[in-house]
Amino acid sequence: MSELEALCAEHRDERALDACERCGTFFCGACLLLPRLLCGPCAEREGLAGPKGPLARLSLGIALGSLFPFFLPAGGLAVVLGSIELARIRARRSPPAGEKLAEWAVILGFIELAFAILVFLFVGIVAYREELLR
């Protein structure tokens, strides 16, 4: 990046896309709140939800989608992706508004893993008892 390029106020290593129409603070694509050009703090002041990182939305979607068929890999994936997104948020590399989504993805992913383990244990116990009764 050249010295003349504006950088995002939240993510110092990202090139700014535009400036907030309310306060003039520069922001990157991860901080953009459409349809208005607002930075995260101004969006919060005006009662608008801030942007959520795509990884937070993806991990929560995987967690929610995997709850019904009790699919072990999807629960584990939700935990991993949600944890990665939480680490990125805490390092100020992802929008902070995605924190609740990422937390829920981790929680639901762990619930999914617990259910899947219980189902596998139950099936194993039933199969073992069936074998003993023969």
Phi, psi and omega per residue, in radians:
M1 nan 2.495 3.119
S2 -1.430 2.895 -3.119
E3 -1.200 -0.320 -3.073
L4 -1.581 -0.119 -3.126
E5 -1.427 2.376 3.110
A6 -1.343 2.518 3.115
L7 -1.951 2.673 3.108
C8 -1.096 2.404 3.133
A9 -1.196 -0.557 3.138
E10 -1.488 -0.745 -3.071
H11 -1.998 1.568 -2.978
R12 -1.075 -0.324 3.139
D13 -1.656 0.004 -3.127
E14 -1.814 2.454 3.092
R15 -1.258 2.377 3.139
A16 -1.269 2.446 3.060
L17 -1.560 -0.645 -3.061
D18 -2.831 -3.109 3.089
A19 -2.034 2.611 3.132
C20 -1.073 2.328 -3.124
E21 -1.277 -0.224 -3.120
R22 -1.668 -0.826 -3.042
C23 -2.039 -0.242 3.118
G24 1.546 0.038 3.123
T25 -1.195 2.387 3.106
F26 -1.335 2.531 3.104
F27 -2.504 2.738 -3.135
C28 -1.702 -3.084 -3.129
G29 -1.098 -0.582 3.136
A30 -1.204 -0.432 -3.098
C31 -1.665 -0.144 -3.063
L32 -1.127 2.312 3.081
L33 -2.086 1.842 3.137
L34 -1.554 2.719 0.129
P35 -1.473 -0.128 3.107
R36 -1.721 2.678 3.113
L37 -1.592 1.500 -3.112
L38 -2.166 2.530 3.006
C39 -1.380 2.932 -3.103
G40 -0.994 -0.868 -3.138
P41 -1.073 -0.679 3.122
C42 -1.203 -0.643 3.098
A43 -1.099 -0.716 3.110
E44 -1.150 -0.696 3.119
R45 -1.090 -0.569 -3.131
E46 -1.587 0.108 3.077
G47 1.377 0.312 3.112
L48 -1.702 2.549 3.078
A49 -1.242 2.462 3.090
G50 -1.322 2.947 3.122
P51 -1.203 2.620 3.115
K52 -1.997 2.407 -3.121
G53 -1.141 2.581 -3.127
P54 -1.101 -0.541 3.133
L55 -1.194 -0.609 3.094
A56 -1.136 -0.779 3.133
R57 -1.140 -0.735 -3.139
L58 -1.103 -0.820 -3.092
S59 -1.157 -0.657 3.088
L60 -1.171 -0.695 3.103
G61 -1.071 -0.728 3.109
I62 -1.124 -0.754 -3.133
A63 -1.096 -0.805 -3.138
L64 -1.163 -0.729 -3.135
G65 -1.170 -0.480 -3.088
S66 -1.540 -0.189 -3.104
L67 -1.126 -0.573 -3.018
F68 -1.368 -0.849 -3.140
P69 -1.508 0.056 -3.114
F70 0.922 1.080 -3.071
F71 -1.774 1.854 -3.010
L72 -0.957 -0.874 -3.107
P73 -1.069 -0.615 -3.130
A74 -1.192 -0.666 3.081
G75 -1.087 -0.770 3.102
G76 -1.133 -0.692 3.109
L77 -1.123 -0.689 3.107
A78 -1.102 -0.708 3.111
V79 -1.106 -0.803 -3.107
V80 -1.138 -0.881 -3.110
L81 -1.130 -0.716 3.103
G82 -1.097 -0.707 3.119
S83 -1.153 -0.705 3.095
I84 -1.078 -0.783 -3.131
E85 -1.139 -0.681 3.076
L86 -1.070 -0.722 3.103
A87 -1.118 -0.711 3.115
R88 -1.140 -0.667 3.120
I89 -1.148 -0.779 -3.129
R90 -1.176 -0.468 3.066
A91 -1.514 0.069 3.128
R92 1.087 0.625 3.099
R93 -1.897 -0.084 3.065
S94 -2.355 2.727 -3.125
P95 -1.076 2.336 -3.104
P96 -1.153 -0.346 -3.135
A97 -1.172 -0.302 3.118
G98 -1.471 0.011 -3.060
E99 -1.081 -0.781 -3.135
K100 -1.114 -0.700 3.096
L101 -1.075 -0.779 -3.131
A102 -1.144 -0.704 3.099
E103 -1.077 -0.779 3.118
W104 -1.125 -0.623 3.098
A105 -1.078 -0.762 3.131
V106 -1.131 -0.807 -3.134
I107 -1.062 -0.877 -3.125
L108 -1.161 -0.592 3.080
G109 -1.095 -0.739 3.092
F110 -1.156 -0.682 3.082
I111 -1.074 -0.768 3.115
E112 -1.047 -0.776 3.124
L113 -1.087 -0.731 3.131
A114 -1.098 -0.802 3.112
F115 -1.078 -0.758 -3.127
A116 -1.092 -0.727 3.113
I117 -1.121 -0.748 3.107
L118 -1.085 -0.717 3.116
V119 -1.106 -0.796 3.131
F120 -1.095 -0.725 3.104
L121 -1.110 -0.775 3.136
F122 -1.059 -0.825 3.126
V123 -1.080 -0.717 3.123
G124 -1.125 -0.729 3.125
I125 -1.140 -0.764 3.130
V126 -1.095 -0.768 3.130
A127 -1.129 -0.674 3.122
Y128 -1.140 -0.753 3.119
R129 -1.142 -0.683 3.098
E130 -1.064 -0.697 -3.128
E131 -1.175 -0.672 3.132
L132 -1.187 -0.585 -3.099
L133 -1.335 -0.228 -3.115
R134 -1.370 nan nan
